[in-house]
Amino acid sequence: MPVPAIEMLGITKIFPGVVANNRVNFTVEQAEIHALLGENGAGKSTLMSILIGLYEPDGGIIRVRGQELRIRNPNDATALRIGMVHQHFKLIPNFTVTENIVLGLEPRSPLGNLDLQSAEERVQGLSHAYGLAVDPRSKIEDITVGMQQRVEILKILYRDADILIFDEPTAVLTPQEIDELLAIFRRLKAEGKTIVFITHKLKEIKAAADRCTVLRRGKFIATVKVADLGERELAEMMVGRAVNFKIEKAPPRPGEVVLKIEDLVVTGPQGAAAVNGLSLDVRAGEVVGVAGVDGNGQSELASAIYGLLPAKSGRILFKGRDITRTSIRERIKMGIAYVPDDRQRYGLVLDFFLYENLMLKAYHKPPFAQNLINQFDIRAEKGPLIRTGDLSGGNQQKAIIARELSLVPELLIVSQPTRGLDVGAIEYIHARILAERDKGRAVLLISFELDEILGLCDRVAALSKGQIVGILPAAEADERRVGAMMGGIQEADQEAVHA
């Protein structure tokens, strides 16, 4: 029998107040794609952090390619040809792709000078060999998130890794980028690489993984062949109960117009119009979804409504009042809440304690952090006194949503609300958004997940190149029609094509 690439037997890791891993067993065969599945806070990232030497276990045995080892630090893991792509990329924005890849391992000429040319040639060769299509000379700040992830993959391939670990690799990717990444996994496997990816996205497990290990609350549940189980069965193993995949909602009861946008123009980072003459309204008691491929003005639209970006022209009206030039603080006081798409850059202060982030917008009110932690099931081993940057990505997202909903807003702007959340948490967040609608709140939902848009929204606005291509009531919206409008095809043009 071939020797497994990885064996972790009886692994235990204890932090103050919590057992993150409780006698966990995890075995990965060579040249397989193995998914590590679990809820937010199930202990997945901790287990992999032990494997790459970020933590030392409090108990258990680790074998790599049959050899029992003690991995004390990441240098030990690199020497064992183990590499990890973290959920939040570790790249320097104003460095080139090559400069990021060789950092700490810079090639030198015979005279001792930095030899970037030879490094660029090797990076180009690796990029071509694995179908990554990355320009070695591009700056990180100028490439997409999906390309940045490919740079992280090249970083570990450059160091000759043949066991590659990915922590929530699709959390920040568009659907097209997700498909491309899963294709890259399959190419890496064909080259003899062993892939472990931490996830809670069941469709991706079914599409790419050979086997799956499930953790729940720090404990090993099972290792199964993915082909033997359906998504529903995997979800039940993950959360320990039946999960309702269908979004149940009552008919909307729309009231007065709460948000009205008229001919809005907002410039993007390069000076061009990211939002270009956009008009839209959202009523009390309804969820209006904005569907579009990433980079078509969604982020700039949300930022302008909340006041993070100025409007070049046009108007933003809140309950009939022009707030186009109003301060963010005034908008918060008026009843506007915002869940941003980039939780770490715009949603949280990572060096603050959790309770400080939960009270950022309500510092003048009595303490309520523990109630929110309990209510939104934020998994925090130190309670309110944990540093927010030490939370998992999903729990950081829960903290933002908890804070914003605690403000009892009249308008809730939600951008990518379930990015990085497991199926149980997604079910809960969807229910909370619909509960806000049913209380008479106006909700503007921006999401790259078309299933989420179609399931939650009462009306769907398709966005392309900063403009609304069309708006459909939920009963008339389907993937084909909305997808075509996201590509810039007007409804009338679609009808002509299918006539």
Secondary structure as UniProt FT lines:
FT   STRAND          6..15
FT   TURN            16..17
FT   STRAND          18..28
FT   TURN            30..31
FT   STRAND          33..37
FT   TURN            40..41
FT   HELIX           44..51
FT   TURN            52..53
FT   STRAND          59..64
FT   TURN            65..66
FT   STRAND          67..69
FT   HELIX           74..79
FT   TURN            80..81
FT   STRAND          82..85
FT   TURN            93..94
FT   HELIX           97..102
FT   TURN            103..104
FT   TURN            110..111
FT   HELIX           116..129
FT   TURN            130..131
FT   TURN            136..137
FT   HELIX           140..142
FT   HELIX           145..158
FT   TURN            159..160
FT   STRAND          163..167
FT   TURN            169..172
FT   HELIX           175..190
FT   TURN            191..192
FT   STRAND          194..199
FT   HELIX           202..208
FT   STRAND          211..216
FT   TURN            217..218
FT   STRAND          219..225
FT   HELIX           226..228
FT   HELIX           231..239
FT   STRAND          257..267
FT   TURN            269..270
FT   STRAND          273..283
FT   TURN            284..285
FT   STRAND          286..291
FT   TURN            294..295
FT   HELIX           298..306
FT   STRAND          313..318
FT   TURN            319..320
FT   STRAND          321..322
FT   TURN            324..325
FT   HELIX           328..334
FT   STRAND          336..339
FT   HELIX           343..347
FT   TURN            350..351
FT   HELIX           354..358
FT   TURN            359..361
FT   TURN            363..364
FT   HELIX           369..375
FT   TURN            376..377
FT   TURN            381..382
FT   HELIX           383..385
FT   HELIX           388..390
FT   HELIX           393..406
FT   STRAND          411..415
FT   TURN            417..420
FT   HELIX           423..438
FT   TURN            439..440
FT   STRAND          442..447
FT   HELIX           450..456
FT   STRAND          459..464
FT   TURN            465..466
FT   STRAND          467..473
FT   HELIX           474..476
FT   HELIX           479..486
FT   TURN            487..488
FT   HELIX           491..498
//
